[in-house]
Amino acid sequence: MSQLPPSPTLPDDGLDRRTRRRLTAEIWIVLGLSLAKSGLYALIVLLDRVTQTTSLGDQATALNPSQSSRPWLDLLYQLYSILVPLVPVALVLYLLAETFRAAARRIGLDWSRPWRDLGTGALLAAAIGIPGLGLYALGRALGITVQVQPEALGSAWWTIPVLLLSAAQNGLLEEVVAVAYLSERLGQLRWRGPAIVLASALLRGSYHLYQGIGPFIGNVVMGLVFAEYYRRTRRVAPLVVAHTLMDAFVFVGYSLVPAAWLVALHLT
């Protein structure tokens, strides 16, 4: 378990070359098991899309597709796809401190101020989510963004709970790994703040490339805001709240919007 200094804001700790190599290897292993793997796959998908005869604007992708025609089996698939990606979250908490509780405190995931975190998360969700919908609509109009179908699970009794769990999983995985963990470890390697923020933002954008150029740009902007917020506050809980709220709104709310509105707003 990691015995490294607990905060990237501490004075120079004189990390030796062996420790720096170990930290660098750890970062690549963690990202290779989680978001960097998704980023590489998304890049391959984008290359596939842009080399097809149809334009990006005429292509589509589904975020939460059904995986079986049998509802009970589909539910098992969905729960599997939600739970397994959370393993890297447990891994980085294990690596960051002696106990999970200490790691949670270190990155501000301890819910010590729940109402403030919820309020800040809601404000961040509105500040990022509303312009994000506008950027998606612009990307659709320009033909640089594929049509994104937020869910395709049908009307099973478990559909909404599963979509909400999926939103929470996305929030935990992306904010804990791409923002908190990466910021902590790069800080220990003595990266400067702007470089850490940029690295986190580019990582976030990379695994959205399969949706097209517009979502890549939008998620890089979101990544800059979120990583800078973490750099200033050392609290990831509001970011988890914000991400969960945004995804929940899109996953669940999309099906409630009249189809004519979606067409008129270039959201479909």
C-alpha positions in Angstrom: 0.0 0.0 0.0 1.2 3.5 -0.8 3.5 5.2 1.7 3.9 8.3 -0.3 3.3 11.9 0.9 -0.4 12.6 1.3 -0.7 15.9 -0.5 0.7 17.4 -3.7 0.7 20.8 -2.1 3.5 19.8 0.3 7.1 21.2 -0.1 9.5 19.2 -2.3 9.8 15.8 -0.7 12.9 14.8 -2.7 11.3 11.8 -4.4 14.1 9.5 -5.7 14.2 8.2 -9.2 12.9 4.8 -8.2 9.9 6.2 -6.5 9.1 8.5 -9.4 9.3 5.5 -11.8 7.0 3.6 -9.5 4.5 6.4 -9.4 4.5 6.9 -13.1 4.0 3.1 -13.7 1.2 3.1 -11.2 -0.6 5.9 -13.0 -0.3 4.2 -16.4 -1.5 0.9 -14.9 -4.5 2.5 -13.2 -5.5 4.5 -16.3 -4.8 1.5 -18.5 -7.3 -0.5 -16.5 -9.9 2.3 -16.6 -10.3 5.5 -18.5 -7.2 5.6 -20.7 -8.3 2.2 -22.0 -11.7 3.7 -22.8 -10.0 6.7 -24.4 -7.9 4.5 -26.8 -11.0 2.5 -27.7 -12.9 5.7 -28.4 -10.2 7.0 -30.7 -10.3 3.7 -32.7 -14.1 4.1 -32.9 -13.7 7.7 -34.1 -11.3 6.6 -36.8 -13.8 4.0 -37.9 -16.5 6.6 -38.0 -14.7 9.3 -39.9 -13.5 6.8 -42.6 -17.0 5.6 -43.4 -18.9 6.9 -46.4 -21.6 8.5 -44.1 -20.7 11.7 -42.2 -20.5 11.8 -38.4 -23.8 13.7 -38.3 -25.6 10.8 -39.9 -24.3 8.2 -37.5 -25.6 7.3 -34.0 -24.6 5.7 -30.8 -26.4 4.5 -27.7 -25.1 5.1 -24.2 -27.2 2.5 -22.3 -28.2 -0.2 -24.8 -30.1 -3.3 -24.0 -28.0 -6.4 -23.9 -30.6 -9.1 -24.0 -34.2 -9.6 -25.2 -35.0 -11.3 -21.8 -35.6 -8.6 -19.2 -34.2 -10.5 -16.2 -31.0 -11.3 -18.1 -30.7 -7.8 -19.4 -30.9 -6.5 -15.8 -28.0 -8.8 -14.8 -26.0 -7.5 -17.7 -26.7 -3.9 -16.8 -25.8 -4.4 -13.1 -22.6 -6.1 -14.2 -21.7 -3.2 -16.5 -22.3 -0.8 -13.6 -20.5 -2.6 -10.8 -17.3 -3.9 -12.6 -16.1 -0.4 -13.7 -16.2 0.7 -10.1 -13.2 -1.6 -9.3 -10.7 1.1 -10.4 -12.3 3.5 -7.9 -11.7 1.1 -5.1 -8.2 0.5 -6.4 -7.2 4.2 -6.4 -8.6 4.7 -2.9 -6.5 1.7 -1.8 -3.4 3.2 -3.3 -3.9 6.8 -2.0 -3.9 6.1 1.7 -3.7 3.4 4.4 -7.5 3.0 4.7 -10.4 3.8 2.4 -11.7 6.3 4.9 -8.4 8.1 5.0 -8.3 8.1 1.2 -11.8 9.5 1.0 -10.9 12.3 3.4 -7.8 13.1 1.4 -9.7 13.7 -1.9 -12.8 15.2 -0.3 -15.2 12.3 -0.8 -16.0 12.0 2.9 -19.4 13.8 2.8 -18.3 15.9 5.8 -20.4 18.8 4.5 -23.2 17.1 2.5 -25.5 20.1 2.0 -22.8 22.3 0.7 -21.4 19.6 -1.6 -24.9 18.9 -2.9 -25.6 22.6 -3.5 -22.2 23.2 -5.2 -22.7 20.1 -7.3 -26.1 21.3 -8.5 -24.7 24.6 -9.5 -21.9 23.0 -11.4 -24.3 20.7 -13.1 -26.4 23.6 -14.3 -23.3 25.7 -15.3 -21.8 22.9 -17.3 -24.9 20.9 -18.4 -26.9 23.7 -20.0 -24.1 25.0 -22.3 -23.2 21.4 -22.9 -26.6 20.7 -24.5 -26.1 23.8 -26.6 -22.7 22.6 -27.8 -24.2 19.2 -28.6 -26.9 20.8 -30.6 -24.4 23.0 -32.5 -22.2 19.9 -33.2 -25.3 18.1 -34.6 -26.1 21.1 -36.8 -22.5 21.2 -38.0 -22.4 17.5 -38.6 -19.4 16.9 -36.3 -21.3 15.1 -33.6 -23.0 11.7 -33.9 -26.6 11.3 -32.7 -26.4 10.1 -29.0 -29.2 8.0 -27.7 -28.9 8.3 -23.9 -30.8 5.1 -23.3 -32.3 2.1 -25.1 -33.5 -0.1 -22.3 -37.2 -0.1 -23.1 -39.8 0.2 -20.3 -38.9 -2.5 -17.8 -39.7 -1.9 -14.2 -36.0 -1.5 -13.4 -35.1 0.9 -16.2 -35.1 4.1 -14.3 -33.2 2.7 -11.2 -30.6 1.2 -13.5 -30.2 4.5 -15.4 -29.7 6.4 -12.1 -27.2 3.8 -10.9 -25.4 4.2 -14.2 -25.3 8.0 -13.8 -23.8 7.5 -10.3 -21.2 5.1 -11.5 -20.1 7.5 -14.2 -19.8 10.2 -11.6 -17.7 8.2 -9.2 -15.4 6.6 -11.8 -14.6 9.7 -13.8 -14.3 12.2 -11.0 -12.4 10.0 -8.6 -10.0 8.6 -11.2 -9.7 11.3 -13.9 -9.7 14.3 -11.5 -8.9 13.4 -7.8 -6.4 10.4 -8.3 -4.7 11.9 -11.3 -4.3 15.3 -9.7 -2.9 13.7 -6.5 -0.4 11.6 -8.2 0.8 14.1 -10.8 1.1 16.6 -7.9 3.4 14.2 -6.2 5.5 14.0 -9.4 5.7 17.8 -9.1 3.7 18.7 -12.1 2.5 22.3 -12.1 -1.2 23.0 -11.5 -2.1 24.1 -15.1 -0.4 21.0 -16.5 -2.4 18.8 -14.2 -5.6 20.5 -15.1 -4.9 20.1 -18.8 -3.9 16.4 -18.5 -7.1 15.7 -16.6 -9.2 17.5 -19.1 -7.6 15.8 -22.1 -8.1 12.5 -20.5 -11.8 13.2 -20.0 -12.2 14.4 -23.6 -10.4 11.3 -25.0 -13.0 8.7 -23.8 -15.8 10.7 -25.4 -14.2 10.8 -28.9 -16.6 8.0 -30.1 -19.4 10.6 -29.9 -17.6 13.0 -32.3 -15.5 16.2 -32.2 -18.2 18.3 -30.5 -18.5 16.1 -27.4 -14.6 15.9 -27.2 -14.4 19.7 -27.1 -17.3 20.0 -24.6 -15.8 17.4 -22.2 -12.4 19.0 -22.4 -14.0 22.3 -21.3 -15.8 20.4 -18.5 -12.6 18.8 -17.5 -10.8 22.1 -17.3 -13.5 23.5 -15.0 -13.7 20.3 -12.8 -10.0 19.8 -12.5 -9.4 23.5 -11.6 -12.2 23.3 -9.0 -10.5 20.2 -7.4 -7.1 21.9 -7.5 -8.5 24.9 -5.5 -10.7 23.0 -3.1 -9.3 19.4 -2.8 -12.9 18.2 -2.8 -14.2 15.7 -5.3 -17.7 15.1 -3.8 -19.3 18.1 -5.5 -17.9 17.0 -8.8 -19.4 13.5 -8.3 -22.7 15.1 -7.5 -22.6 17.4 -10.5 -21.7 14.6 -12.9 -24.3 12.3 -11.5 -27.0 14.9 -11.8 -26.1 15.7 -15.4 -26.1 12.1 -16.5 -29.3 11.4 -14.6 -31.0 14.3 -16.3 -29.9 13.2 -19.7 -30.5 9.4 -19.2 -33.9 9.7 -17.6 -35.1 13.1 -18.9 -34.4 12.4 -22.6 -37.3 10.0 -23.0 -39.7 12.6 -21.5 -38.9 15.3 -24.0 -41.3 15.4 -27.0 -39.7 14.1 -30.2 -40.7 17.3 -32.1 -38.7 19.4 -29.6 -35.6 17.2 -30.0 -35.8 17.6 -33.8 -36.3 21.3 -33.6 -33.3 21.7 -31.2 -31.0 19.5 -33.2 -30.8 17.1 -30.3 -31.7 14.0 -32.3 
